[in-house]
Every structure is written in structure tokens, then in C-alpha cells.
């Protein structure tokens, strides 16, 4: 078998060649029914051309997410580029969020609340946040039923339990205008651990994204979470908002479909 379990890591896998030598390690996952080799990392001392050859031979049909230069090698070998992302993390131990962010300034008529609604109530704002010209449009939940993936996240079945720092922005009429969903993903920061799995706002509700994130970070600090991570598409201007709120780049990755 070219893929074997890595001792001591629940999702850890080793990619081995025909001689049984380890050429890479990664975290096994699944996205949209496709196996995902996440956090893919060539083994120390192994020539990357050799790693590419083994990947192309043994992981056909997989999606591989590793550092951007290695992703470019996979594309040159015939893989299809998918999502170019920046993994970012806000360290809450060395840089705790201000207590004032528990009640951040926000647009008139907007309330920030815990996630106390079913997924179906979040679906309209989620869809409206990603028009066809948005860089993340190909990655949004199924357009016909976005509530299905949202429910998988909110129930904890997909990435771990929904944490208390998750937040909703709600309008005067009770309509959900935006959300930040934070899951307790297994593992340690900055590449694992507490993770923003969704952050969106209705395109007709400007000014709610920043307050949602500030509230989430303040509650995470109060709950003594060590950090909060996220992944943002390279072309998404939200990167600048995350940076202004103390998120720092930890990894630039390219997802490639084989």
C-alpha cells in the first residue's frame, strides 16, 4: 500500500514508494467526496522530483494541498490547480484580543449573537456573500442546498465541535446578515486547532465582518483558546482585514487536483 498510517497521529499518513521508503507525510481528509492529502510535506532529504513522481503515480484522483512551490511542480506534471490559499493564525496567548471587542462597534440595527439559529437561517446570507465574480465562488457550499454543509460544520461532524466564540450578525427584522463559525479542529495551532471554517456577510450588509471577527476573537481569548486559524484565498481582499486584526501568515499553499 502506498499510503500507510503515521504512528501517533490520528489523521497522519505516510506516502511510501515501491521500496517502502517514506517520501512524504500528510493529513488525510475529504472534501466534496474527494480524498484530500492536506498539509502535504515531502520527507527530509528526498528529491522533490521523486516525490512528484510518486504522487502522480499513487494519488490519482486525490486533491493535494501543500506549499505553493511544490504545488507548482504538481501542476507542471499535469495536476489541475484549485485553490491558492494563505493559512493565517491569530496568537491569543502572546497577543490576546482586547476585552472591548466583546462589544465591538457595529452598524446601526445590527446585533451580534451566539449561533442560536439552524443552518437554514444562515444559508441566504452565505449564498449572497459569494457572487460569481468572488474569488471563493467555486468553494462555496452546494448552491442548491448550502445549509447542508453549514449544518455539517455547525453540528461538529465535519471539523470538530462548534465553539462558543462563533457569532452571528442579525438585522432588526431577525434576518441573519453574516456569521463567523469557529470549530474545535483536532491538533495544535497554527495549522490546526480552533479554526474559522466559515466567515461571511451578506453583500448588502457592509460593515459587519470586522465586528463579527472582533467578537469571536474576544470570546476565544476569554475562553483561553491558544489561537484561532483560518485559510483565505490569495485573491480575496479579506486577507487585509484579517491582517489588521492580528492574523499572521503561517503558510502559503496551493491545492492541486490530480
HELIX and SHEET records of a PDB file:
HELIX    1   1 UNK A   48  UNK A   58  1                                  11    
HELIX    2   2 UNK A   68  UNK A   76  1                                   9    
HELIX    3   3 UNK A   99  UNK A  103  5                                   5    
HELIX    4   4 UNK A  119  UNK A  128  1                                  10    
HELIX    5   5 UNK A  137  UNK A  139  5                                   3    
HELIX    6   6 UNK A  146  UNK A  155  1                                  10    
HELIX    7   7 UNK A  209  UNK A  222  1                                  14    
HELIX    8   8 UNK A  238  UNK A  244  1                                   7    
SHEET    1   A 8 UNK A   3  UNK A   5  0                                        
SHEET    2   A 8 UNK A  12  UNK A  16 -1                                        
SHEET    3   A 8 UNK A  22  UNK A  31 -1                                        
SHEET    4   A 8 UNK A  34  UNK A  42 -1                                        
SHEET    5   A 8 UNK A  63  UNK A  67  1                                        
SHEET    6   A 8 UNK A 248  UNK A 257 -1                                        
SHEET    7   A 8 UNK A  80  UNK A  91 -1                                        
SHEET    8   A 8 UNK A 227  UNK A 233 -1                                        
SHEET    1   B 4 UNK A 111  UNK A 113  0                                        
SHEET    2   B 4 UNK A 167  UNK A 170 -1                                        
SHEET    3   B 4 UNK A 176  UNK A 184 -1                                        
SHEET    4   B 4 UNK A 194  UNK A 201 -1                                        
END                                                                             
